[in-house]
Amino acid sequence: MGKRRYVIIMAAGSGTRMGGPLPKQFIEIRGKAILQHTIETFLQACPGISVVTVLNSDYIEYWRSYCLRRNFTCPQMIVSGGFTRFHSVRNALDKIPEGAVVAVHDGVRPLVSSGLVREMFEKAETVPALIPVVPCVDTLKVLQKDGEKLETVEGAVADRSMLYAAQTPQIFHSDTIKAAYSLAYDTMFTDDASVVQKYGKSLSYTIGERLNIKITTQEDLLLAEAVMSLRIKG
């Protein structure tokens, strides 16, 4: 019998940069909020998984009302977000017991496949920190800004063969990540892996999925709609 599984869904953003009246996690694709698509992927991958949804306090009642209206009956613990993502994750970790395996995933990454989620949870039984990454395929330039102008940094070369982009879900033994989040906040913490690494724990990696994008722009939204349509037809 494996460790009990949890997922922390990070959806505490309150911005409306997409141009609509609601934060992007509540925008609907094919009749469902992006956040619902994301949670359903984890429920499909790991039936019985415990869900902790982190929301901006201003939108907690909105989400509860949405779930009621749409008959989205997934049991979930709802947690208020903090001042930064770091503090939001720390709030959510209070709901996670010792001896479990916990994924932390961006609520606006609805295209992650249930297959990758399932595979990562299986691998995470034996490693304390598992991070999905994808290799960089573009030619990269090291530049610096001079006002509005971009300039070459002489002698600086980015070796594409050594560069990978980190994604979520990032999955940890709960003892490891809870201990790591006892550290003081540092602006260098860009994801959960960076917190665990600063705490002194080693990270393991697995190849992620190129379509596991974080929806931040209108172009991302169009891509997500197209991918979901193709998956349904397939």
Sequence and secondary structure as in RCSB ss.txt:
>XXXX:A:sequence
MGKRRYVIIMAAGSGTRMGGPLPKQFIEIRGKAILQHTIETFLQACPGISVVTVLNSDYIEYWRSYCLRRNFTCP
QMIVSGGFTRFHSVRNALDKIPEGAVVAVHDGVRPLVSSGLVREMFEKAETVPALIPVVPCVDTLKVLQKDGEKL
ETVEGAVADRSMLYAAQTPQIFHSDTIKAAYSLAYDTMFTDDASVVQKYGKSLSYTIGERLNIKITTQEDLLLAE
AVMSLRIKG
>XXXX:A:secstr
    EEEEEEE     TTSSSS GGG EETTEEHHHHHHHHHHHHSTT EEEEEE GGGHHHHHHHHHHTT    
EEEEE  SSHHHHHHHHHTT  TT EEEEEETT TT  HHHHHHHHHHHTS SEEEEEEE  S    EEEETTEE
EE TT    GGG EEE S EEEEHHHHHHHTTS   TT  SHHHHHHHHT   EEEE  TT     SHHHHHHHH
HHHHHHHH 
